[in-house]
Amino acid sequence: MKNKNILLTAGLVAIGMLTGFGLYRLGISQGMKASATPQTNTATPTAGANDKKVLYWHDPMVPTQKFDHPGKSPFMDMQLVPDYADGDSNGGNDGNGDNENSVSISSRVQQNLGIRTAQVVKGNLSLALAAVGSVAYNEREVALVQARSNGFIEKLYVRAALDRVKKGQALAELYVPDWVAAQEEFLTAKRMQTSGIDGLLEAAKQRMRLVGMSDEQIHLVETSGKLHPRITITAPVGGVITELSAREGMTVMTGAPMFRINGMATIWVNADVPENSLAQIRPGNTVEASTPSLPGTTFKGKVSAILPQVDMTTRTLKARIELNNPSGQLVAGMFATIKFNSDAHNDILLIPTEAIIQTGTRSVVMIAQDNGKFMPVDVETGMEANGQTEIRKGLQVGQKLVVSGQFLVDSEASLKATTTRMSDASANAAMTTTVPALPSGAKK
């Protein structure tokens, strides 16, 4: 009796387990059938609800599949999203406008992003370039004083280098023995009262010239009738003695350098200019210079030359600036700041420089369109100055550009374009693979 009860109990348990398993399988089967058909949801937006034409519905996680009716996605546990004819997707930010890279952003989101716009305008652009250089002597105002005859330096009036001298100032006094014989010959011929003496006098004058006497010195001997074996050497220009090779008592030979004088009326500034700014500077451009040594003083000048050599370390060229220095305040070795005044460029397209997104290979701006849409456009830029940049290609006058928050807008547009390309690639791949059964109303 006891064994029969045990068997009966075991049988009932087995029947219950089989019944539960059957019900479980039946539920799974019904659930799979339900998921295969989109369920109509009255809360889902329709064309009439928003007065917008719905093109199709899609699953945001599987954008390649499109459906004719709203409902629940067969792929994910979420409702299908409508795509409207005006490019808006459920009121979102990633519209499909005329350009595949365009993006729609609501006014509220624009305020949150702090988006500001500016117009493309036509105007004038004057480049302002500054450079730093060092003051140097003007090599075109150099005077070299040499000995014209063999002689002895009896007296030296300038005894140290870098002494300032004036034009005509005495520098040294030389005794020239060769002049004595030439002058005596001339004076002897002049005392003779015979006929044909003119040719002899002219020959004596020529000999005095050959020993290094000037016409003024010859005239002095002729009018005074006395010997003048000494000569006083004077400064041919005013400036600074940069080289001094003469000392009292020394013997000098014909052609030996004695003094080197650098003029100070004009001065050079060798400014370092970046090689990428070379197109903005031309010989003849006016400049303004200032130096910390003379605060409040501005010197006017011009670009004399662009030296044809690039420094391999700093990648700069030397611009030779010539400045007027009438009072001699600028001296060699000073630092100076140069401001170049280049020619103004008129009637060119200008935009704020901050509106340009540099990608490394392209220059991109975000154009603000109607209905909160933004579209990236490649542009060709030109000169830049005072916070403005010239646009040579890509824009027109009057277009609005994003000048603040454009990086966020560009990121959104790039993300949308990437999604579109991935969707196209997935669709092409689906042509060669087996596509699972779609719910009724779906289209490939």
Secondary structure in CASP SS format (residue, H / E / C, confidence):
PFRMAT SS
TARGET T0000
AUTHOR 0000-0000-0000
METHOD secondary structure of the structure
MODEL  1
M C 1.00
K H 1.00
N H 1.00
K H 1.00
N H 1.00
I H 1.00
L H 1.00
L H 1.00
T H 1.00
A H 1.00
G H 1.00
L H 1.00
V H 1.00
A H 1.00
I H 1.00
G H 1.00
M H 1.00
L H 1.00
T H 1.00
G H 1.00
F H 1.00
G H 1.00
L H 1.00
Y H 1.00
R H 1.00
L H 1.00
G H 1.00
I H 1.00
S H 1.00
Q H 1.00
G H 1.00
M H 1.00
K H 1.00
A H 1.00
S H 1.00
A C 1.00
T C 1.00
P C 1.00
Q C 1.00
T C 1.00
N C 1.00
T C 1.00
A C 1.00
T C 1.00
P C 1.00
T C 1.00
A C 1.00
G C 1.00
A C 1.00
N C 1.00
D C 1.00
K C 1.00
K C 1.00
V E 1.00
L E 1.00
Y E 1.00
W E 1.00
H E 1.00
D E 1.00
P C 1.00
M C 1.00
V E 1.00
P E 1.00
T E 1.00
Q E 1.00
K E 1.00
F E 1.00
D C 1.00
H C 1.00
P C 1.00
G C 1.00
K E 1.00
S C 1.00
P C 1.00
F C 1.00
M C 1.00
D C 1.00
M C 1.00
Q E 1.00
L C 1.00
V E 1.00
P E 1.00
D E 1.00
Y E 1.00
A C 1.00
D C 1.00
G C 1.00
D C 1.00
S C 1.00
N C 1.00
G C 1.00
G C 1.00
N C 1.00
D C 1.00
G C 1.00
N C 1.00
G C 1.00
D C 1.00
N C 1.00
E C 1.00
N C 1.00
S C 1.00
V E 1.00
S E 1.00
I C 1.00
S C 1.00
S H 1.00
R H 1.00
V H 1.00
Q H 1.00
Q H 1.00
N H 1.00
L H 1.00
G C 1.00
I C 1.00
R E 1.00
T E 1.00
A E 1.00
Q E 1.00
V C 1.00
V E 1.00
K E 1.00
G E 1.00
N E 1.00
L E 1.00
S C 1.00
L C 1.00
A E 1.00
L E 1.00
A E 1.00
A E 1.00
V E 1.00
G E 1.00
S E 1.00
V E 1.00
A E 1.00
Y E 1.00
N C 1.00
E H 1.00
R H 1.00
E H 1.00
V E 1.00
A E 1.00
L E 1.00
V E 1.00
Q E 1.00
A C 1.00
R C 1.00
S C 1.00
N C 1.00
G E 1.00
F E 1.00
I E 1.00
E E 1.00
K E 1.00
L E 1.00
Y C 1.00
V C 1.00
R C 1.00
A C 1.00
A C 1.00
L C 1.00
D C 1.00
R E 1.00
V E 1.00
K C 1.00
K C 1.00
G C 1.00
Q C 1.00
A E 1.00
L E 1.00
A E 1.00
E E 1.00
L E 1.00
Y E 1.00
V C 1.00
P H 1.00
D H 1.00
W H 1.00
V H 1.00
A H 1.00
A H 1.00
Q H 1.00
E H 1.00
E H 1.00
F H 1.00
L H 1.00
T H 1.00
A H 1.00
K H 1.00
R H 1.00
M C 1.00
Q C 1.00
T C 1.00
S C 1.00
G C 1.00
I H 1.00
D H 1.00
G H 1.00
L H 1.00
L H 1.00
E H 1.00
A H 1.00
A H 1.00
K H 1.00
Q H 1.00
R H 1.00
M H 1.00
R H 1.00
L H 1.00
V C 1.00
G C 1.00
M C 1.00
S C 1.00
D H 1.00
E H 1.00
Q H 1.00
I H 1.00
H H 1.00
L H 1.00
V H 1.00
E H 1.00
T H 1.00
S H 1.00
G C 1.00
K C 1.00
L C 1.00
H C 1.00
P C 1.00
R E 1.00
I E 1.00
T E 1.00
I E 1.00
T E 1.00
A C 1.00
P C 1.00
V C 1.00
G C 1.00
G E 1.00
V E 1.00
I E 1.00
T E 1.00
E E 1.00
L E 1.00
S C 1.00
A C 1.00
R C 1.00
E C 1.00
G C 1.00
M C 1.00
T E 1.00
V E 1.00
M C 1.00
T C 1.00
G C 1.00
A C 1.00
P E 1.00
M E 1.00
F E 1.00
R E 1.00
I E 1.00
N E 1.00
G E 1.00
M C 1.00
A C 1.00
T E 1.00
I E 1.00
W E 1.00
V E 1.00
N E 1.00
A E 1.00
D E 1.00
V E 1.00
P E 1.00
E H 1.00
N H 1.00
S H 1.00
L H 1.00
A H 1.00
Q H 1.00
I C 1.00
R C 1.00
P C 1.00
G C 1.00
N C 1.00
T E 1.00
V E 1.00
E E 1.00
A E 1.00
S E 1.00
T C 1.00
P C 1.00
S C 1.00
L C 1.00
P C 1.00
G C 1.00
T C 1.00
T C 1.00
F E 1.00
K E 1.00
G E 1.00
K E 1.00
V E 1.00
S E 1.00
A E 1.00
I E 1.00
L E 1.00
P E 1.00
Q E 1.00
V E 1.00
D C 1.00
M C 1.00
T C 1.00
T C 1.00
R C 1.00
T E 1.00
L E 1.00
K E 1.00
A E 1.00
R E 1.00
I E 1.00
E E 1.00
L E 1.00
N E 1.00
N C 1.00
P C 1.00
S C 1.00
G C 1.00
Q C 1.00
L C 1.00
V C 1.00
A C 1.00
G C 1.00
M C 1.00
F E 1.00
A E 1.00
T E 1.00
I E 1.00
K E 1.00
F E 1.00
N E 1.00
S C 1.00
D C 1.00
A C 1.00
H E 1.00
N E 1.00
D E 1.00
I E 1.00
L E 1.00
L E 1.00
I E 1.00
P E 1.00
T H 1.00
E H 1.00
A H 1.00
I C 1.00
I E 1.00
Q E 1.00
T C 1.00
G C 1.00
T C 1.00
R C 1.00
S E 1.00
V E 1.00
V E 1.00
M E 1.00
I E 1.00
A E 1.00
Q C 1.00
D H 1.00
N H 1.00
G H 1.00
K E 1.00
F E 1.00
M E 1.00
P E 1.00
V E 1.00
D E 1.00
V E 1.00
E E 1.00
T E 1.00
G E 1.00
M E 1.00
E E 1.00
A E 1.00
N C 1.00
G C 1.00
Q E 1.00
T E 1.00
E E 1.00
I E 1.00
R E 1.00
K E 1.00
G C 1.00
L C 1.00
Q C 1.00
V C 1.00
G C 1.00
Q C 1.00
K E 1.00
L E 1.00
V E 1.00
V E 1.00
S E 1.00
G C 1.00
Q H 1.00
F H 1.00
L H 1.00
V H 1.00
D H 1.00
S H 1.00
E H 1.00
A H 1.00
S H 1.00
L H 1.00
K H 1.00
A H 1.00
T H 1.00
T H 1.00
T H 1.00
R H 1.00
M H 1.00
S H 1.00
D H 1.00
A H 1.00
S H 1.00
A H 1.00
N H 1.00
A H 1.00
A H 1.00
M C 1.00
T C 1.00
T C 1.00
T C 1.00
V C 1.00
P C 1.00
A C 1.00
L C 1.00
P C 1.00
S C 1.00
G C 1.00
A E 1.00
K E 1.00
K C 1.00
END
